[in-house]
Amino acid sequence: MSANLGRGVARLLVSVAGVLVALVLAEAGLRIYHQIDQWRIRSQSEPVVSGFPPIYDFSGSDPRSAVIHQASSIPGLGYEMAPNRELRARNGILMKTNQFGMRDDEPSAQQTDSPCRIAVLGDSYTFGLGVQEEETYPKVLEKLLRQSPVAARCQFEVLNFGVVGYSAYDESLVLRYRVVDFNPRVIVIGYVLNDPEIDPTVQTLHRYYSERPWWRQFRIFTLPGDAKTNWDINRLGGGDYYVYLHAPKERKWQSVVDAFRDIRDVAAQHHSTVLVVIFPELTKRFKGKPWSDYPYAQIHQQVADLATGDGFRVVDLRAAFSRYPSQDVVLPGTDDHPSVRGHMVAAEAIEAELLGELGYFFQLEPQQSAAAAH
């Protein structure tokens, strides 16, 4: 019996060792494949890796090398912009933050009773990846408003709280714990079709700053989760990632529902109005094609219905963008961020909405509103 037991133990140990060796080899192979794939992608002109084109230096293994982010002190928020930092991206564009961690000028004051302060929240579209600070739609909007006839009655100020990689959920937290300290009269939410992304493994910055269990350090253990995600994309989105993100009653879309509800409640507490601005998603698959082929009109309507149901005003930029060829309102290559023209078009559409309803947004007297309109 003892000899048989010994042989059984030996066979077991050999089997275990074989499994371990196979796992190590599989992990090594997956890591090598990943590195080769990353090298291949980064060698292209303007690819997108985890949502960030490499020209912005956000796709490396250590996003903190970009020096303009830091872990956030806000409960539930992984990271935020670091104050008084500066980074020149690989494309030569300078990105710097003010004392409050915004890609913006210093505000006139943190606290104000001005009826014409506007806070803009959003992700990399609002932050303005790919364009200079003065070309971002929040800064262009501020310039347009200050040049309008209404500026004689209202000292317009637009604050840019956009942060690369933020979801609608992240933006609701920033509003509740930070933006309200600046007393904005109007809150603008720049909605992008990946705003339901709440899994920290998707976006590079989220992945870096999130606390991950030890097993997520190994690629072989993440394969089942990746397979489940791909299955859900096919099951819920018909193979389309953005349709999958907006699948009704699923947790990713529910995160937007919850975020909008929280934004509604916070805005009501602070007597602010909310304007949701919906950006088209101009992927490489659609860029250059006629706007009649745009595949996400139904998602725009879904977001707009949710926003209006919460009492928000809505600007769907699809109408304004469609006045131009799709490739003109986004950056070249595979990048889908707004171009300089795209930011200008967005700012003009927002300005038209705000000045079209001065009484609602800025509480100007009707007589003043009528005079300003002429």
C-alpha positions in Angstrom: 0.0 0.0 0.0 2.8 2.4 0.9 4.5 1.8 -2.5 1.3 2.4 -4.4 0.6 5.5 -2.3 4.0 6.8 -3.0 3.6 6.2 -6.8 0.2 8.0 -6.6 1.6 11.0 -4.8 4.5 11.1 -7.4 2.0 11.0 -10.3 -0.1 13.7 -8.6 3.0 16.0 -8.1 4.0 15.4 -11.7 0.5 16.3 -12.9 0.5 19.5 -10.7 3.9 20.5 -12.0 2.7 19.9 -15.5 -0.3 22.1 -15.0 1.8 24.8 -13.4 4.4 24.7 -16.3 1.5 24.9 -18.8 0.0 27.9 -16.9 3.4 29.7 -16.8 4.0 29.1 -20.5 0.5 30.2 -21.4 0.9 33.4 -19.3 4.3 34.1 -20.9 2.8 33.6 -24.3 -0.1 35.9 -23.6 2.2 38.6 -22.3 4.5 38.3 -25.4 1.5 38.5 -27.7 0.2 41.5 -25.8 3.5 43.3 -26.1 3.8 42.5 -29.8 0.2 43.7 -30.4 0.9 46.9 -28.5 4.0 47.5 -30.5 2.1 46.9 -33.7 -0.7 49.3 -32.7 1.7 52.0 -31.5 3.7 51.9 -34.7 0.6 53.0 -36.7 0.0 56.7 -37.3 -2.7 57.5 -34.8 -4.2 54.4 -33.3 -6.4 54.2 -30.3 -5.3 52.0 -27.4 -7.8 51.6 -24.5 -9.6 54.7 -25.6 -6.5 57.0 -25.8 -4.4 57.7 -28.9 -0.8 57.1 -28.1 0.1 60.6 -29.2 -1.2 61.7 -25.8 1.0 59.4 -23.8 -1.9 58.0 -21.9 -1.6 54.4 -23.1 1.7 53.4 -21.4 1.9 51.0 -18.5 2.2 53.9 -16.1 -0.3 56.7 -16.9 1.1 58.7 -14.0 4.1 59.4 -16.3 1.7 61.9 -17.9 2.1 63.8 -14.6 -1.3 65.5 -14.8 -3.3 62.9 -12.9 -3.4 61.8 -9.3 -5.5 59.5 -7.1 -8.7 61.2 -6.1 -9.8 62.0 -2.6 -13.5 61.9 -3.7 -15.3 58.8 -2.4 -15.8 56.3 -5.2 -13.7 58.3 -7.7 -10.4 56.6 -8.8 -8.4 59.6 -10.1 -8.6 63.3 -10.9 -6.5 66.0 -12.5 -3.5 67.1 -10.4 -3.2 70.9 -9.8 -0.6 73.1 -11.3 0.9 70.4 -13.6 2.0 70.6 -17.2 2.5 68.0 -20.0 3.4 68.4 -23.6 1.9 65.5 -25.6 3.7 63.6 -28.3 1.8 65.7 -30.9 3.3 68.9 -29.4 0.1 70.1 -27.7 0.5 71.6 -24.3 -1.8 70.4 -21.5 -1.6 72.2 -18.2 -3.8 72.5 -15.1 -4.7 75.4 -12.8 -4.6 75.4 -9.0 -7.9 73.4 -9.0 -6.8 70.7 -11.4 -8.7 72.0 -14.4 -7.4 72.5 -17.9 -8.5 76.1 -17.8 -7.5 79.5 -16.7 -7.8 80.4 -13.0 -11.4 81.2 -12.2 -12.3 84.7 -11.1 -13.0 83.3 -7.7 -14.0 79.9 -6.3 -17.1 81.3 -4.7 -19.4 83.6 -6.6 -23.0 84.8 -6.7 -22.8 85.4 -10.5 -25.8 84.2 -12.4 -23.6 83.5 -15.5 -21.1 81.0 -14.3 -21.2 77.7 -16.3 -19.5 74.5 -15.3 -18.8 71.9 -18.1 -18.3 68.3 -17.1 -17.2 65.5 -19.4 -14.4 63.2 -20.6 -11.6 63.6 -23.1 -13.9 65.3 -25.5 -14.5 68.1 -23.0 -11.0 68.1 -21.8 -10.0 68.6 -25.4 -7.5 65.9 -26.4 -5.9 66.8 -29.7 -6.5 70.5 -29.6 -5.1 73.5 -27.7 -6.8 74.7 -24.5 -8.2 77.8 -26.2 -9.7 75.6 -28.9 -11.8 73.4 -26.6 -15.5 73.9 -26.8 -15.8 75.2 -23.2 -13.2 78.0 -23.9 -14.8 78.7 -27.3 -18.2 78.9 -25.7 -16.9 81.4 -23.1 -15.4 83.5 -25.9 -18.7 83.5 -27.9 -20.8 84.3 -24.9 -18.5 87.2 -23.9 -18.8 88.6 -27.4 -22.6 88.4 -27.4 -24.9 91.4 -26.7 -25.9 89.7 -23.4 -22.4 90.1 -22.1 -23.2 93.7 -21.2 -25.6 92.3 -18.6 -23.9 89.1 -17.6 -20.2 88.3 -16.9 -20.0 84.9 -18.5 -17.4 82.4 -17.2 -17.1 78.8 -18.4 -15.2 76.4 -16.2 -13.8 73.2 -17.8 -14.0 70.2 -15.5 -13.4 67.6 -18.3 -11.2 64.7 -17.4 -9.8 62.0 -19.7 -11.6 58.7 -19.3 -14.5 59.8 -17.0 -17.8 58.1 -17.2 -21.2 59.6 -16.4 -20.9 58.1 -13.0 -17.6 59.8 -12.4 -19.0 63.1 -13.5 -21.9 62.9 -11.1 -19.3 62.4 -8.3 -17.3 65.4 -9.4 -20.4 67.5 -9.5 -21.5 66.5 -6.0 -18.1 66.8 -4.3 -16.3 69.5 -6.2 -18.2 71.5 -8.9 -20.9 72.8 -6.6 -18.2 74.6 -4.6 -17.8 76.9 -7.6 -21.6 77.9 -7.5 -22.3 77.3 -11.2 -25.7 78.6 -12.5 -25.6 76.2 -15.5 -24.2 72.7 -15.6 -23.3 71.4 -19.0 -22.7 67.6 -19.3 -20.8 66.6 -22.4 -22.2 63.1 -23.1 -20.1 60.7 -25.2 -21.4 57.3 -26.2 -18.8 55.4 -24.1 -20.0 57.2 -20.9 -21.6 54.0 -19.5 -18.2 52.5 -19.2 -17.9 51.7 -15.5 -15.6 48.7 -15.5 -12.1 49.8 -14.4 -10.4 47.4 -16.7 -11.5 49.2 -19.9 -9.9 52.6 -19.7 -6.2 52.9 -19.1 -6.3 55.5 -16.3 -9.1 53.7 -14.5 -7.2 50.4 -14.7 -4.1 52.0 -13.2 -5.7 53.8 -10.3 -8.2 51.1 -9.3 -7.5 48.5 -6.7 -7.3 45.1 -8.4 -7.3 41.7 -6.9 -4.0 39.8 -7.3 -5.3 37.4 -9.9 -6.0 40.3 -12.3 -2.2 40.7 -12.6 -2.2 37.5 -14.7 -3.6 37.6 -18.2 -4.6 34.0 -18.2 -7.1 34.6 -15.4 -8.7 37.5 -17.2 -9.5 35.4 -20.3 -12.9 34.1 -19.0 -14.0 37.7 -18.2 -12.9 38.9 -21.6 -14.8 36.1 -23.2 -17.9 36.9 -21.2 -17.7 40.6 -22.3 -17.4 39.6 -25.9 -20.4 37.3 -25.5 -22.4 40.1 -23.9 -21.5 42.5 -26.7 -22.9 40.0 -29.2 -25.9 39.2 -27.1 -26.9 42.6 -26.0 -25.5 44.8 -28.7 -25.6 42.6 -31.8 -21.8 42.9 -31.9 -21.8 46.7 -31.6 -20.0 48.0 -28.5 -21.9 51.2 -28.1 -25.3 49.5 -28.5 -24.1 47.0 -25.8 -23.2 49.9 -23.4 -26.7 51.3 -23.8 -28.6 48.0 -23.4 -31.7 48.9 -21.4 -31.9 47.5 -17.8 -28.3 46.4 -17.9 -25.9 47.7 -15.3 -23.8 49.9 -17.6 -26.8 51.8 -18.9 -28.2 51.8 -15.4 -25.1 53.6 -14.2 -26.1 56.5 -16.5 -29.6 56.4 -15.2 -28.3 56.7 -11.6 -25.8 59.3 -12.5 -28.4 61.6 -14.2 -30.7 61.1 -11.2 -27.9 62.2 -8.9 -27.0 65.2 -11.1 -30.7 66.2 -11.1 -30.8 66.1 -7.3 -27.6 68.0 -6.7 -28.5 70.6 -9.3 -31.9 71.1 -7.6 -30.3 71.5 -4.2 -28.0 74.2 -5.6 -30.6 75.9 -7.9 -28.7 75.1 -11.0 -30.0 74.2 -14.5 -28.6 71.3 -16.5 -27.9 71.0 -20.2 -26.9 67.6 -21.6 -24.9 67.9 -24.9 -24.7 64.6 -26.9 -21.7 64.1 -29.1 -21.8 61.8 -32.1 -19.5 58.8 -32.1 -17.6 59.1 -35.3 -15.7 55.8 -35.4 -13.3 54.8 -38.2 -16.1 52.6 -39.6 -18.4 55.7 -40.1 -15.9 58.5 -40.7 -16.1 59.8 -44.2 -19.5 58.3 -44.9 -22.7 60.4 -45.3 -24.6 61.3 -42.2 -27.6 59.3 -43.4 -25.5 56.2 -42.5 -24.9 57.3 -38.9 -25.7 54.2 -36.9 -26.4 55.6 -33.4 -29.4 57.9 -33.8 -31.5 55.6 -31.6 -28.9 55.8 -28.8 -28.9 59.6 -29.0 -32.7 59.5 -28.6 -32.4 57.2 -25.7 -30.0 59.5 -23.9 -32.1 62.6 -24.8 -35.3 60.9 -23.4 -33.5 60.1 -20.2 -32.2 63.6 -19.8 -35.5 65.4 -20.5 -37.2 63.0 -18.2 -34.9 64.3 -15.4 -35.8 67.9 -16.3 -32.6 68.6 -18.3 -32.4 70.5 -21.5 -30.7 68.7 -24.4 -28.5 69.7 -27.4 -28.0 66.8 -29.8 -24.9 67.7 -31.7 -25.7 65.3 -34.5 -27.8 68.0 -36.2 -25.0 70.6 -36.0 -22.2 68.3 -37.0 -24.2 66.9 -39.9 -23.7 70.3 -41.7 -20.1 69.3 -42.3 -18.5 66.1 -43.8 -18.1 63.7 -40.9 -14.3 63.6 -41.3 -14.1 67.4 -40.9 -15.5 67.5 -37.3 -13.1 64.9 -35.8 -9.4 64.5 -35.8 -7.7 62.6 -38.6 -6.8 58.9 -38.7 -8.5 56.6 -36.3 -9.0 59.3 -33.7 -12.7 60.1 -33.0 -12.1 63.2 -30.8 -13.5 66.5 -32.1 -11.3 68.5 -34.3 -10.9 72.3 -33.9 -14.0 72.7 -36.2 -15.9 70.1 -34.1 -15.2 72.0 -30.9 -16.3 75.3 -32.6 -19.5 73.7 -33.9 -20.3 72.3 -30.4 -19.7 75.7 -28.8 -21.9 77.5 -31.3 -24.8 75.0 -30.8 -24.5 75.3 -27.0 -24.4 79.1 -27.2 -27.5 79.1 -29.3 -29.4 77.0 -26.8 -28.2 79.1 -23.8 -28.9 82.5 -25.4 -32.2 81.2 -26.8 -33.5 80.8 -23.3 -31.9 83.4 -21.2 -34.6 83.5 -18.6 -34.4 79.8 -18.0 -30.7 79.4 -17.8 -29.6 82.8 -16.4 -32.7 84.2 -14.8 -32.6 87.4 -16.8 -35.7 89.5 -16.9 -37.9 88.9 -19.9 -37.4 92.5 -21.1 -33.7 92.1 -20.9 -33.8 88.7 -22.7 -35.9 90.2 -25.6 -33.6 93.2 -25.9 -30.5 91.0 -25.9 -31.9 88.8 -28.5 -32.2 91.7 -30.9 
